Amino acid sequence: MGTDLNISKTHQWLSNSDQPTIISGPCSAESREQMLRTGLDLAKDKRINILRAGIWKPRTRPDIFEGVGEQGLEWLKELKDITGLKTCVEVATPEHIDMALNWGVDILWIGARTTVNPFSVQILADALKGTDSAVMIKNPLNPDLKLWIGAFERMNNAGITKLAGIHRGFHAYDNKPYRNLPMWEIPIELKRILPNLPVICDPSHISGKRELLHSVSQKALDLSFDGLMIESHYNPDIALTDAKQQLTPKALAEMLDKLVIRDEFGTEDFEQILTVLRHEIDDMDHELFNILSRRNEKTQLIGKYKKENNITVLQLERLRLMMKDRINYGEELGMDKTFINKLLMLVHKESIRIQTNIMQDK
């Protein structure tokens, strides 16, 4: 899958710094006092680039706090005027967009519950047409990369070029220990397909609890994410929404102190050694594909033999024995069991596909 989007190569709208962009603020704007106390403390840390706040909260049940509405934009504007920091809010309707832009919000973001619905995204794109707005798009709730990219395409078709992604994890039946599974391979693939697109990680919504924020943030930086969006509240214990995943500004500063920001490139000697090692891996990958190709040839022979003898494609006992043997062998080589299992299931899926096609070939 490939796509060609007109994405601004200058990311100064996001941050003027060459350091990771840090976006922070309360999950929900609750009161003027809460916004000022939290925002002014955050502004003392020069690593904070953008202030965020939830103004309209999409809640599952209608009897839960759904945000203070436009009044929160007034508090955010006051903070912007005092601190000079940029601001960002989530929008879900054209009315939200109008109010946010009227109150001078710098960056709009589209939440996961909106991204999942192309009709909703298109309505927002139509509302933004003709503006020079900056838009960040969170991944959809389900791990659907095409759906995520489709949201960027809709915005781009409306003339929006200041675009960024926000990786907030994906909902699954069993997310433990996270609130939302990171599934890092999906945002990495997004970056591969859209290399000019900055991608921010949202450790708060991935973690769901404070004790995981540091490890998720460090993983994101190690994977070359362009920044972090971390929720902060002057007193998280009394927060009306997502209390367990918010940090005080002081705790956030302490966590940022512990994060290691690594260089993307090293010295000339380092790059030379890395190039040699990568060439060796390239050769191994070619060898691996040759082996897989030969394996598929054997699978075709097995499929033809089964068809000639009227034998079913799937033989569960063989599958169980094969999985057990390969996992044990891989573990003896020091390989991770989960990785082995995933790899074997992919290989077996391809084997089933090949043999099924042979069975259906008249």
C-alpha distance (Angstrom), angle and dihedral (degrees) to the residues before:
residue distance angle dihedral
M1 . . .
G2 3.77 . .
T3 3.77 135.3 .
D4 3.78 136.8 -175.2
L5 3.79 113.9 -143.5
N6 3.78 130.6 172.4
I7 3.80 98.2 -124.2
S8 3.79 120.4 169.0
K9 3.80 108.8 -105.5
T10 3.79 89.4 -158.1
H11 3.79 109.1 78.1
Q12 3.79 97.1 -175.2
W13 3.80 88.5 116.3
L14 3.81 84.9 68.0
S15 3.80 100.2 38.5
N16 3.80 138.9 -22.3
S17 3.80 90.7 -148.3
D18 3.79 128.3 92.2
Q19 3.81 87.2 -140.7
P20 3.83 121.9 89.8
T21 3.79 113.3 -73.5
I22 3.81 111.7 -110.2
I23 3.80 117.7 -156.6
S24 3.78 117.9 -175.2
G25 3.77 144.0 160.4
P26 3.78 139.2 109.5
C27 3.77 123.5 -42.6
S28 3.81 86.6 -125.9
A29 3.77 133.2 16.8
E30 3.80 102.0 -123.5
S31 3.81 107.0 165.3
R32 3.79 140.5 -10.9
E33 3.80 90.2 -107.0
Q34 3.80 92.5 51.9
M35 3.81 92.3 47.8
L36 3.80 95.1 47.7
R37 3.81 95.6 43.5
T38 3.79 92.2 48.6
G39 3.80 98.2 38.5
L40 3.81 96.7 46.0
D41 3.81 91.3 50.1
L42 3.80 90.9 48.7
A43 3.81 91.5 49.3
K44 3.81 90.0 60.2
D45 3.81 87.8 69.8
K46 3.80 107.0 76.7
R47 3.80 90.3 -156.4
I48 3.81 89.6 71.9
N49 3.80 109.4 93.3
I50 3.79 104.6 171.2
L51 3.81 135.6 27.8
R52 3.80 117.7 -139.6
A53 3.80 134.3 -169.7
G54 3.77 136.0 170.1
I55 3.80 107.9 -120.5
W56 3.80 99.3 168.3
K57 3.82 114.4 29.2
P58 3.82 119.2 -157.6
R59 3.81 100.7 -143.3
T60 3.78 127.1 -174.6
R61 3.81 93.5 -131.6
P62 3.84 125.1 41.9
D63 3.80 93.8 -135.4
I64 3.84 92.6 64.8
F65 3.82 124.4 92.0
E66 3.81 106.4 -80.9
G67 3.80 99.6 -175.0
V68 3.79 135.9 -84.5
G69 3.80 95.0 -92.9
E70 3.80 125.7 -149.7
Q71 3.81 93.7 -6.1
G72 3.82 88.0 70.1
L73 3.80 89.7 58.5
E74 3.80 89.0 59.7
W75 3.82 90.1 54.6
L76 3.80 90.8 47.2
K77 3.81 90.9 49.9
E78 3.80 89.5 51.4
L79 3.80 89.8 52.9
K80 3.79 91.1 48.1
D81 3.81 91.4 52.2
I82 3.82 92.1 49.2
T83 3.80 99.5 42.8
G84 3.81 103.3 28.3
L85 3.81 89.2 -134.0
K86 3.78 122.9 139.2
T87 3.80 118.3 -110.3
C88 3.79 135.7 -143.9
V89 3.80 135.6 -171.7
E90 3.80 138.5 177.6
V91 3.80 116.9 -105.2
A92 3.79 128.1 -168.0
T93 3.82 105.0 168.2
P94 3.82 137.1 39.1
E95 3.82 87.4 -110.4
H96 3.80 89.6 57.7
I97 3.80 89.3 51.9
D98 3.80 93.4 50.7
M99 3.80 93.2 49.3
A100 3.81 94.2 44.7
L101 3.80 93.5 50.2
N102 3.82 91.9 44.7
W103 3.81 89.1 56.0
G104 3.80 92.0 50.1
V105 3.81 99.8 -106.9
D106 3.80 107.1 172.0
I107 3.80 102.0 -155.8
L108 3.79 131.0 27.3
W109 3.77 123.4 -157.0
I110 3.77 130.4 -160.2
G111 3.79 114.6 -140.7
A112 3.79 128.5 -131.6
R113 3.80 93.7 -106.4
T114 3.81 89.5 56.4
T115 3.80 97.3 42.1
V116 3.79 89.4 58.1
N117 3.83 90.1 65.0
P118 3.84 114.9 64.8
F119 3.83 90.6 -166.4
S120 3.82 90.5 58.8
V121 3.81 92.8 45.5
Q122 3.81 91.0 50.5
I123 3.81 91.4 51.2
L124 3.81 89.7 53.4
A125 3.81 91.9 45.6
D126 3.80 90.3 52.6
A127 3.82 90.0 49.8
L128 3.82 90.9 51.9
K129 3.79 95.5 48.3
G130 3.77 111.0 122.7
T131 3.80 94.5 21.2
D132 3.79 128.4 106.1
S133 3.79 92.2 -135.3
A134 3.79 126.1 154.9
V135 3.80 113.3 -131.6
M136 3.79 132.5 -168.4
I137 3.80 118.0 -166.1
K138 3.79 123.5 -155.4
N139 3.78 118.5 -145.3
P140 3.81 115.7 -97.6
L141 3.80 118.3 -98.4
N142 3.79 91.6 -105.7
P143 3.83 122.2 58.3
D144 3.81 96.6 -102.8
L145 3.80 111.6 139.9
K146 3.82 93.4 -177.3
L147 3.80 90.3 55.9
W148 3.80 90.5 51.0
I149 3.80 92.9 48.5
G150 3.80 89.6 45.7
A151 3.80 89.5 61.1
F152 3.82 90.6 54.8
E153 3.80 90.0 47.9
R154 3.80 91.9 52.3
M155 3.81 91.0 50.8
N156 3.79 91.6 45.8
N157 3.80 91.3 50.6
A158 3.81 86.7 56.1
G159 3.81 90.1 56.4
I160 3.81 98.0 -99.7
T161 3.82 109.7 142.5
K162 3.80 100.7 160.7
L163 3.78 95.7 85.8
A164 3.79 136.3 154.3
G165 3.78 135.6 170.1
I166 3.79 127.0 -129.7
H167 3.78 117.4 -153.0
R168 3.81 108.1 -152.5
G169 3.79 99.8 159.1
F170 3.79 131.4 -106.6
H171 3.78 133.8 -86.5
A172 3.79 117.0 -114.2
Y173 3.79 135.1 164.3
D174 3.80 92.1 -105.3
N175 3.81 111.7 29.2
K176 3.81 98.1 162.4
P177 2.96 126.7 -178.6
Y178 3.82 89.5 11.5
R179 3.76 134.0 61.6
N180 3.80 87.6 -134.3
L181 3.80 125.0 13.0
P182 3.83 111.9 -109.1
M183 3.82 95.3 -143.7
W184 3.80 87.8 -175.4
E185 3.80 92.9 -170.2
I186 3.83 90.7 73.5
P187 3.83 99.4 58.3
I188 3.81 88.6 40.1
E189 3.80 89.2 56.2
L190 3.81 89.0 46.9
K191 3.81 89.1 56.1
R192 3.80 90.8 48.1
I193 3.80 92.2 52.6
L194 3.83 94.7 40.7
P195 3.82 104.3 31.3
N196 3.83 94.0 171.9
L197 3.79 92.9 54.6
P198 3.82 115.7 102.5
V199 3.80 111.2 -139.0
I200 3.80 122.1 -157.0
C201 3.80 122.8 -162.0
D202 3.81 120.7 -135.3
P203 3.84 103.2 -153.8
S204 3.81 91.0 173.5
H205 3.81 94.6 67.0
I206 3.79 93.6 37.2
S207 3.80 92.6 50.9
G208 3.78 104.3 35.6
K209 3.80 88.2 -166.1
R210 3.78 135.1 62.3
E211 3.78 97.3 -122.3
L212 3.82 92.4 65.4
L213 3.81 97.3 47.1
H214 3.80 96.9 89.1
S215 3.80 96.7 49.1
V216 3.82 93.1 46.2
S217 3.81 91.8 46.3
Q218 3.80 92.1 49.8
K219 3.81 91.5 48.2
A220 3.80 89.8 52.0
L221 3.80 92.7 50.9
D222 3.80 90.7 46.2
L223 3.81 87.6 54.8
S224 3.83 91.1 53.4
F225 3.79 98.0 -108.4
D226 3.79 111.4 170.2
G227 3.78 95.9 -126.1
L228 3.78 150.2 -35.7
M229 3.80 134.9 -98.3
I230 3.81 108.6 -154.9
E231 3.78 125.2 174.3
S232 3.80 118.2 -127.1
H233 3.80 134.3 -175.7
Y234 3.79 128.7 177.0
N235 3.82 87.8 -127.7
P236 3.82 110.3 15.5
D237 3.80 93.8 -177.8
I238 3.81 91.0 70.5
A239 3.82 96.0 41.6
L240 3.80 114.3 131.5
T241 3.82 92.8 -140.9
D242 3.83 134.4 32.4
A243 3.80 94.7 -6.7
K244 3.82 94.9 165.9
Q245 3.80 95.6 59.4
Q246 3.82 99.1 47.5
L247 3.80 126.8 95.9
T248 3.77 130.2 -155.7
P249 3.82 112.3 -112.5
K250 3.81 88.2 -108.4
A251 3.81 92.8 52.0
L252 3.80 89.9 46.7
A253 3.81 91.0 53.2
E254 3.80 90.1 50.2
M255 3.79 90.9 50.3
L256 3.81 92.3 48.5
D257 3.82 88.3 51.6
K258 3.80 89.2 59.4
L259 3.79 96.4 49.4
V260 3.79 117.0 103.0
I261 3.80 114.6 -139.8
R262 3.79 107.8 -157.1
D263 3.79 129.2 -158.5
E264 3.78 117.7 -108.0
F265 3.80 92.2 -143.6
G266 3.79 132.5 30.6
T267 3.80 137.8 -155.6
E268 3.80 121.8 -55.4
D269 3.82 91.0 -100.4
F270 3.80 90.9 49.5
E271 3.81 92.3 50.1
Q272 3.82 91.2 49.2
I273 3.79 92.7 53.2
L274 3.81 90.1 44.8
T275 3.81 90.5 51.8
V276 3.81 91.3 53.8
L277 3.80 91.9 49.8
R278 3.79 91.7 47.2
H279 3.79 91.6 51.3
E280 3.79 88.5 53.3
I281 3.81 89.7 51.8
D282 3.82 89.6 48.4
D283 3.81 89.5 55.6
M284 3.80 90.9 48.0
D285 3.82 91.1 50.2
H286 3.81 90.6 52.4
E287 3.79 89.1 49.4
L288 3.81 90.2 48.3
F289 3.82 92.0 52.6
N290 3.79 91.0 48.4
I291 3.82 89.2 53.4
L292 3.82 91.5 47.9
S293 3.80 90.1 49.4
R294 3.82 90.8 52.5
R295 3.81 89.1 46.7
N296 3.82 90.0 54.5
E297 3.82 89.3 51.8
K298 3.81 89.5 55.7
T299 3.80 89.3 46.6
Q300 3.81 89.6 55.4
L301 3.80 90.5 52.9
I302 3.81 90.2 50.0
G303 3.81 90.3 49.3
K304 3.79 92.6 51.6
Y305 3.81 91.4 47.0
K306 3.81 91.6 50.7
K307 3.81 91.1 48.8
E308 3.80 92.4 50.5
N309 3.81 89.5 51.9
N310 3.84 96.5 39.5
I311 3.84 94.0 -117.6
T312 3.82 124.1 154.8
V313 3.80 119.6 -104.7
L314 3.81 96.0 -132.2
Q315 3.80 117.3 61.1
L316 3.79 107.7 176.4
E317 3.80 98.4 -166.3
R318 3.81 90.5 54.6
L319 3.82 89.3 48.6
R320 3.81 92.5 50.8
L321 3.80 93.1 48.7
M322 3.81 92.7 45.2
M323 3.82 92.9 49.8
K324 3.80 92.7 47.6
D325 3.80 93.3 48.0
R326 3.82 95.7 46.3
I327 3.81 94.0 45.1
N328 3.81 91.6 50.5
Y329 3.80 91.0 47.7
G330 3.79 92.6 47.5
E331 3.79 92.5 49.2
E332 3.80 89.6 51.9
L333 3.80 86.5 57.7
G334 3.80 90.3 52.5
M335 3.80 96.0 -105.0
D336 3.80 123.9 147.9
K337 3.83 113.2 -99.4
T338 3.80 94.4 -141.1
F339 3.80 91.6 52.1
I340 3.81 92.0 48.3
N341 3.79 91.1 50.2
K342 3.82 93.3 50.3
L343 3.81 91.7 46.6
L344 3.79 93.2 49.0
M345 3.80 92.2 48.7
L346 3.80 90.4 53.0
V347 3.80 91.7 48.7
H348 3.81 91.4 46.9
K349 3.81 91.3 48.1
E350 3.80 89.2 55.8
S351 3.82 89.9 47.4
I352 3.81 90.4 53.3
R353 3.80 91.0 48.5
I354 3.81 92.8 51.7
Q355 3.80 94.3 47.1
T356 3.82 93.5 44.3
N357 3.80 91.0 52.9
I358 3.81 89.3 52.2
M359 3.81 91.4 49.7
Q360 3.81 91.3 51.0
D361 3.79 94.6 45.7
K362 3.78 105.4 104.2
